[in-house]
Amino acid sequence: MIANCIRPIACLLILAGQLLAITPIPSSKRIEAHVDAILVAPDDRPMHMPTDVAVDGTGRIYVADGANDRIVCFDRNGKFETALSGWDDDQLNQPVGLTVDSQNNLWIADTGSHRLLVVDSEGKLINRIVLPEAEGGHPFDPTDLAVTADGKRTYIVDNDNHRIVIRDNESGRLIPKGQFGRSVGRFQWPFMISIGPDGYIYISETIGAWIQRMAPSDRWAGLIGRWGVELGRFYRPKGIAVDKQSWLYVSDSTLGVVQVFDSQGRVKGVLTDKQGNLLRFEHPMGMWIDAQGKLYVVELKRNRVAVVTLQANPQLQTNHSARRTGTGGQQ
């Protein structure tokens, strides 16, 4: 089929049209959900191609609006509050990734300036972490980050250098992990990262089209998924959220769906509506699961965030440890 595609975009449309190759989705693989709220910025300054979302322990919502060099803030009810664009001489420059730590501090991957910024719950800049160049003089390219629940470590995705860098937050020491390649522990443009409640780390690999798994001991622990358009496979995996059961929610920006896997990589299903139809998103990117179990999905092409309710299922209940703050420690 691919050999017969004259234009790449036509090929893409054909593949997307055959998503999951199963009609209808088996009832055992349907994870019923519905969008019950949409978050947008004011009409006079809308978001433009947002990439990530994070929710703190009070319910405050942060959205990375990097094309506008800012972070957009909403209150716990989804009402627009303000936009953060900088602090004195420290102006944001194309921030892509976000996370919130256990102290409700906002961590920002300020991608355009090759650094991390840490902001407290009152909006005060409390830390500025300049990231050094990689070997060969290539600029650090941070696209996402995750902080352990104990605050001792930060895992940073270095997209263009095809690696993960672990920061010891007490000493500031940086430990690189991975290199370019196509196998466990090797990357082709890693993009987003999340820590589960068991301390395992999950990294989406956009071009490699799978999820890499790392143990809290920094040992590589396998791959989840592979390239394809069927259930359990990815075309362009982007955002990751991990729930209380260590189930992974993975957004696919090309296929426009969110699939769900257990911690061992077994596919549990895909988000659907009440009728069993695929729940579609417009170029989904970063995601977050809040303390009430709501799933937040950034829709880059719609310049908004969808707030999704997962229907009652004891295996899907979550708590604040979900998403990008894990248990930390070593195994």
C-alpha positions as CSV (number, residue, x, y, z in Angstrom):
1,M,0.0,0.0,0.0
2,I,2.7,2.5,1.0
3,A,4.6,1.8,-2.3
4,N,1.5,2.9,-4.2
5,C,1.2,6.2,-2.4
6,I,2.4,9.0,-4.7
7,R,2.2,11.8,-2.1
8,P,3.2,11.3,1.6
9,I,0.1,13.2,2.8
10,A,-2.2,10.8,0.8
11,C,-0.4,7.9,2.4
12,L,-1.0,9.4,5.8
13,L,-4.7,9.8,5.2
14,I,-5.1,6.2,4.0
15,L,-3.3,4.9,7.1
16,A,-5.3,7.1,9.5
17,G,-8.5,5.9,7.7
18,Q,-7.6,2.4,8.6
19,L,-7.0,3.2,12.3
20,L,-7.0,0.1,14.5
21,A,-8.4,-1.9,11.6
22,I,-11.2,-3.2,13.8
23,T,-14.8,-2.2,13.3
24,P,-16.4,-2.0,15.8
25,I,-13.8,-1.8,18.6
26,P,-14.3,-5.0,20.7
27,S,-16.3,-4.2,23.8
28,S,-13.5,-5.4,26.0
29,K,-11.2,-2.8,24.5
30,R,-13.6,0.2,24.8
31,I,-12.7,2.6,27.6
32,E,-15.7,4.8,27.7
33,A,-15.0,8.5,28.2
34,H,-16.5,11.9,27.2
35,V,-15.3,15.4,27.0
36,D,-17.2,17.5,29.6
37,A,-15.2,20.8,29.4
38,I,-13.0,22.7,27.0
39,L,-10.3,25.2,28.1
40,V,-9.5,28.1,25.8
41,A,-7.8,31.4,26.3
42,P,-9.6,34.7,25.8
43,D,-10.5,35.6,22.2
44,D,-8.2,38.6,22.1
45,R,-5.2,36.4,22.9
46,P,-6.0,32.8,22.0
47,M,-3.5,30.0,22.4
48,H,-1.6,29.0,19.3
49,M,-0.5,25.4,19.0
50,P,-0.3,24.5,22.7
51,T,1.8,21.5,23.6
52,D,1.4,20.5,27.2
53,V,-0.7,20.7,30.4
54,A,-0.2,20.3,34.1
55,V,-2.5,20.5,37.1
56,D,-1.3,21.2,40.6
57,G,-2.7,19.8,43.9
58,T,-5.1,22.7,44.3
59,G,-6.6,22.1,40.8
60,R,-4.9,25.0,39.1
61,I,-4.3,24.3,35.4
62,Y,-1.2,25.3,33.4
63,V,-0.9,25.1,29.6
64,A,2.3,25.5,27.6
65,D,1.5,28.0,24.9
66,G,5.0,28.1,23.4
67,A,4.2,29.7,20.1
68,N,3.2,32.7,22.2
69,D,6.1,32.4,24.6
70,R,3.9,32.0,27.6
71,I,2.1,29.7,30.1
72,V,-1.6,30.1,30.3
73,C,-3.2,29.6,33.7
74,F,-6.8,28.5,34.6
75,D,-8.4,28.1,38.0
76,R,-9.8,24.8,39.2
77,N,-13.1,25.5,37.5
78,G,-11.5,26.1,34.1
79,K,-11.8,29.9,34.2
80,F,-8.9,31.8,32.6
81,E,-6.8,33.5,35.3
82,T,-3.6,34.9,33.7
83,A,-0.7,34.2,31.4
84,L,2.9,34.0,32.5
85,S,5.4,35.3,30.0
86,G,8.4,36.1,32.1
87,W,10.0,37.6,35.2
88,D,12.0,40.8,34.7
89,D,14.9,39.8,32.4
90,D,13.8,36.1,32.3
91,Q,11.3,36.0,29.5
92,L,9.9,32.6,28.3
93,N,11.1,31.4,25.0
94,Q,9.0,28.7,23.3
95,P,8.2,26.6,26.4
96,V,7.1,23.1,25.3
97,G,6.9,20.9,28.4
98,L,5.5,21.3,31.9
99,T,5.2,19.4,35.2
100,V,4.2,20.2,38.8
101,D,6.0,18.8,41.8
102,S,4.6,17.6,45.1
103,Q,5.1,21.1,46.5
104,N,2.9,22.6,43.8
105,N,5.9,24.3,42.1
106,L,5.6,24.6,38.3
107,W,8.6,23.3,36.3
108,I,8.9,24.6,32.8
109,A,11.0,23.2,29.9
110,D,11.9,26.6,28.4
111,T,12.9,25.0,25.2
112,G,14.0,28.0,23.2
113,S,16.4,29.1,25.9
114,H,17.8,25.6,26.6
115,R,16.9,25.7,30.3
116,L,14.4,24.8,33.0
117,L,12.5,27.3,35.1
118,V,10.8,26.6,38.5
119,V,7.9,28.8,39.6
120,D,6.1,28.7,43.0
121,S,2.4,28.6,43.4
122,E,2.3,32.4,43.7
123,G,4.0,32.8,40.3
124,K,7.4,33.7,41.7
125,L,10.5,32.4,39.8
126,I,12.4,30.4,42.4
127,N,15.0,28.5,40.3
128,R,16.7,28.9,36.9
129,I,18.6,25.9,35.6
130,V,20.7,26.4,32.6
131,L,21.3,23.2,30.7
132,P,24.8,22.6,29.2
133,E,25.4,21.7,25.6
134,A,25.6,18.0,24.7
135,E,28.8,16.3,23.4
136,G,29.9,17.9,20.2
137,G,28.5,21.3,21.1
138,H,24.9,20.6,20.3
139,P,22.5,22.8,22.4
140,F,20.4,21.0,25.0
141,D,16.8,20.7,23.6
142,P,14.5,20.1,26.6
143,T,11.0,19.2,25.4
144,D,9.6,17.8,28.7
145,L,10.5,16.9,32.2
146,A,9.3,14.9,35.2
147,V,10.1,15.3,38.9
148,T,10.1,12.4,41.4
149,A,7.6,12.7,44.3
150,D,10.4,13.2,46.8
151,G,11.8,16.0,44.7
152,K,15.2,14.5,44.6
153,R,15.4,13.9,40.8
154,T,14.3,15.5,37.6
155,Y,14.1,13.5,34.4
156,I,14.6,15.8,31.3
157,V,13.9,14.9,27.7
158,D,16.7,16.1,25.4
159,N,14.9,15.7,22.1
160,D,17.4,16.8,19.5
161,N,20.2,14.9,21.2
162,H,18.3,11.7,21.4
163,R,18.7,11.1,25.1
164,I,17.2,11.5,28.6
165,V,19.2,13.4,31.2
166,I,18.7,12.8,35.0
167,R,19.3,15.7,37.3
168,D,20.1,15.2,40.9
169,N,18.3,18.2,42.4
170,E,20.5,18.4,45.5
171,S,23.9,18.5,43.8
172,G,22.8,19.7,40.4
173,R,24.7,16.7,38.8
174,L,23.5,15.7,35.3
175,I,23.5,12.0,34.3
176,P,22.8,11.4,30.5
177,K,21.1,8.2,29.5
178,G,20.6,6.9,26.0
179,Q,21.9,7.8,22.5
180,F,20.7,7.8,18.9
181,G,19.5,4.5,17.6
182,R,16.5,2.2,17.4
183,S,16.5,-0.2,20.3
184,V,16.0,-0.3,24.1
185,G,17.9,2.7,25.6
186,R,18.4,4.3,22.2
187,F,16.2,7.1,20.8
188,Q,15.0,8.8,17.7
189,W,13.7,12.1,19.0
190,P,12.2,11.4,22.4
191,F,9.5,13.9,23.2
192,M,7.5,13.5,26.4
193,I,8.0,11.8,29.8
194,S,6.0,10.6,32.8
195,I,6.6,8.8,36.1
196,G,4.2,6.2,37.4
197,P,3.3,5.7,41.1
198,D,5.7,2.7,41.2
199,G,8.6,5.0,40.1
200,Y,8.9,3.7,36.6
201,I,9.6,6.2,33.9
202,Y,7.9,6.3,30.5
203,I,9.2,8.2,27.5
204,S,7.4,8.7,24.2
205,E,9.5,8.4,21.1
206,T,7.9,10.2,18.3
207,I,9.8,8.9,15.3
208,G,10.6,5.5,16.8
209,A,6.8,5.2,17.4
210,W,7.0,3.4,20.8
211,I,7.3,4.1,24.5
212,Q,10.5,3.4,26.3
213,R,10.3,2.2,29.9
214,M,13.0,2.8,32.6
215,A,13.1,1.4,36.1
216,P,13.7,3.7,39.1
217,S,17.2,2.2,39.3
218,D,17.9,3.8,35.8
219,R,17.8,0.3,34.2
220,W,16.1,0.2,30.8
221,A,13.0,-2.0,31.2
222,G,11.7,-2.5,27.7
223,L,9.5,-1.0,25.0
224,I,5.7,-0.5,24.7
225,G,4.0,-0.6,21.3
226,R,5.5,-0.3,17.8
227,W,4.8,1.5,14.5
228,G,1.4,0.9,13.0
229,V,-2.2,1.9,12.9
230,E,-3.9,-1.0,14.6
231,L,-4.9,-1.2,18.3
232,G,-1.8,-1.3,20.4
233,R,0.4,0.4,17.9
234,F,1.4,4.1,17.3
235,Y,2.0,6.4,14.4
236,R,3.2,9.5,16.3
237,P,3.0,8.9,20.1
238,K,3.2,12.2,22.0
239,G,1.7,12.7,25.4
240,I,1.8,10.2,28.3
241,A,-0.3,10.1,31.5
242,V,0.0,7.4,34.1
243,D,-2.8,6.6,36.6
244,K,-2.9,5.1,40.1
245,Q,-2.9,1.5,38.6
246,S,0.2,2.3,36.5
247,W,-1.9,2.2,33.4
248,L,-0.5,4.4,30.6
249,Y,-2.6,6.8,28.5
250,V,-0.8,7.6,25.3
251,S,-1.9,10.2,22.8
252,D,-1.2,9.8,19.1
253,S,-1.1,13.1,17.3
254,T,-1.6,11.7,13.8
255,L,-4.3,9.1,14.6
256,G,-6.1,11.5,17.0
257,V,-6.8,8.9,19.7
258,V,-5.7,8.0,23.2
259,Q,-4.8,4.4,23.8
260,V,-4.4,2.7,27.2
261,F,-1.8,0.1,28.3
262,D,-0.9,-1.6,31.5
263,S,2.6,-1.2,33.0
264,Q,3.8,-4.2,31.2
265,G,2.8,-2.9,27.8
266,R,-0.3,-4.9,27.3
267,V,-3.0,-2.9,25.5
268,K,-6.1,-2.4,27.6
269,G,-8.0,-0.4,25.0
270,V,-8.8,2.9,23.5
271,L,-10.9,5.8,24.6
272,T,-14.4,5.6,23.0
273,D,-17.7,7.3,23.4
274,K,-20.8,5.7,24.9
275,Q,-21.7,4.1,21.5
276,G,-18.2,2.5,21.2
277,N,-17.0,5.0,18.6
278,L,-13.4,6.2,18.9
279,L,-13.1,9.4,20.9
280,R,-11.2,11.7,18.5
281,F,-9.0,14.6,19.3
282,E,-7.4,17.2,17.0
283,H,-3.7,16.5,17.1
284,P,-3.5,15.5,20.8
285,M,-0.3,16.3,22.6
286,G,0.6,16.5,26.3
287,M,-1.8,15.0,28.9
288,W,-2.4,15.0,32.7
289,I,-4.6,13.1,35.1
290,D,-5.7,15.2,38.1
291,A,-6.6,14.3,41.7
292,Q,-10.2,13.6,40.7
293,G,-9.2,11.3,37.8
294,K,-10.0,13.8,35.1
295,L,-7.8,13.4,32.0
296,Y,-6.6,16.7,30.4
297,V,-5.7,16.4,26.7
298,V,-4.0,19.3,24.8
299,E,-5.4,19.6,21.3
300,L,-2.8,21.4,19.3
301,K,-4.8,22.0,16.1
302,R,-7.8,23.3,18.1
303,N,-5.7,25.6,20.4
304,R,-7.4,24.2,23.5
305,V,-7.4,21.6,26.2
306,A,-10.1,18.9,26.4
307,V,-11.1,17.8,29.9
308,V,-12.2,14.2,29.8
309,T,-14.2,12.2,32.2
310,L,-13.4,8.5,32.3
311,Q,-16.5,6.4,33.1
312,A,-16.7,4.6,36.4
313,N,-14.3,1.7,36.5
314,P,-12.4,0.8,39.7
315,Q,-9.3,0.0,37.6
316,L,-9.2,3.6,36.2
317,Q,-9.4,5.6,39.5
318,T,-6.4,7.8,40.1
319,N,-4.8,10.1,42.6
320,H,-2.4,13.1,42.5
321,S,0.6,10.8,42.2
322,A,-0.4,10.3,38.6
323,R,1.3,11.8,35.5
324,R,4.8,13.3,36.1
325,T,5.4,12.9,39.8
326,G,6.3,9.4,40.9
327,T,7.3,7.7,44.1
328,G,11.0,8.2,43.5
329,G,13.6,6.0,45.2
330,Q,15.6,3.1,43.8
331,Q,14.9,-0.4,42.8
